[in-house]
Amino acid sequence: MSLKQVTTPLTDEVVSDLRAGDRVLISGYIYAARDAAHKRLYELLQKGGELPFDIRGAVVYYVGPTPPKPGQVIGSAGPTTSGRMDSYTPALIRAGLKGMIGKGLRSQAVKDAMKEHGAVYFAAVGGAGALISKSIVESEVVAYEDLGTEAVRRLRVENFPVVVVNDRYGGDLYEEGRARYRLTDG
Amino acid sequence: MSNFSMAPGDEGGKGMREIDAARVTEAVARLCQEASMDLGEDAFAALERALEQEESPVGKDVIGQLIENARLARKEWVPMCQDTGVAVVLVDLGQDVHVVGGSLEEAINAGVRKGYQEGYLRKSVVGDPFERKNTGDNTPAVIHYRVVPGDSLKITVLPKGAGSENMSALKMLTPADGLEGVMDFVVEVVDEAGSNPCPPIIVGVGVGGTMEQAALLAKRALARPVGQPHPRPEIAGIEEKLLQRINRLGIGPQGLGGRVTALAVHMEVYPTHIACLPVAVNLQCHAARHKEAVL
């Protein structure tokens, strides 16, 4: 397991270099979007519309932060469960999405799309929202302000700590990790 | 006027202790914030134990970050997790208490509104499950009342996040399934949940009663201090056996593989029908938030 540093937007080369189990520090701009925003982005793509941000090479972070206290860039901002975005995700990957940050299991359809188009799924530590917010240095709502915490935000992150769960080669850290420590009765 | 009407001059409050609704609002507002920012010593201690038990280096790293995160949240008075939940409020209302100056339910919701606003907590409640429009103030709370002897009012606030709530499950087993069936179901729910509920988790289990009673028992089990065994030794023994089985699954902290998938199993039981064996499993992430006040 190695520690890698990547900068967004992600290129095909960078995605190809990442393997399940790698610890990664992400810097650059990433986009916060969760349930309601995904529904809108997906419907927009279905209609052939233009997305509110350039999705080519983009990294999306599944997060709905708490409101910032005065003086804070953003409130607590840990990952939400990624699986709820699964039905919308293959379309976004086909449109050029290269990275996703969340927590929890992905569907086979998402993993297949990642393999076919070259994308990577990172996990951040669920529940460590206060700590994670320290690596977010800018936050700006760029679309769907009416969604409140679910609005699309452009976040500038510095050394945002994640681990690669699913790589473009079919590697799956959740499966590998569980298999390594699972004790079978006998 | 019926024969049961009160005599003139009888206030109806004889022997009743009056509690102002405004006090309820203040208490709930404070508890919402404290629960979100200040992880209890019980949960801290459980995480410290987990750090010692965990063998996986990544798992240890994750638990270390969770402890650091909880300390930071307490120090900077910010929510430990962005999912500050739906406010589940458990009310033990003494039968000799008379709430004055407003409705108890409205007082609780006013407290949630105030606590979530003033604490910069996330408003995560949608007003209608189909329309899905945010209510903007995290109300209404989910409130469970219990009338108990005495003249005090106990309020417990459990902000419940969706990551773990969504992986919870209920099954109506048959008596023939027995204890083995119950244990198999609990382990199966945790295994299928995998990384989703933010392990290491606390597993609340409700067995018996009827469908809704089992679910409520499971929720109430989560209000117990983390790792405190059930007072009945035979139930405590089941909790311990379940914990061992769950921690053999290998899911580990954040599902990245490891020995500590659960910090504790809390089980509550209730008498049931001759034909029934309801089992509810309510999962709780490591941010085992619950604060209580007695008025």
Interface residues (C-beta under 8 A of the other chain):
Chain A: M1 A36 V63 G64 P65 T66 P67 P68 K69 Q72 G75 S76 A77 G78 T80 T81 G83 K103 G104 L105 A123 V125 G126 G127 A128 G129 A130 L131 I132 S133 L147 G148 T149 V163 V165 L173 Y174 E176 G177 R178 A179 R180 Y181 R182 L183 T184 D185
Chain B: E55 S56 V58 V62 Q65 L66 E68 N69 L72 A73 E76 V78 P79 M80 C81 Q82 D83 T84 Y120 L121 R122 K123 S124 R132 N134 G136 A162 G163 N166 G194 S195 N196 C198 R248 L249 G250 I251 G252 Q254 G255 L256 G257 G258 R259 C285 H286 A287
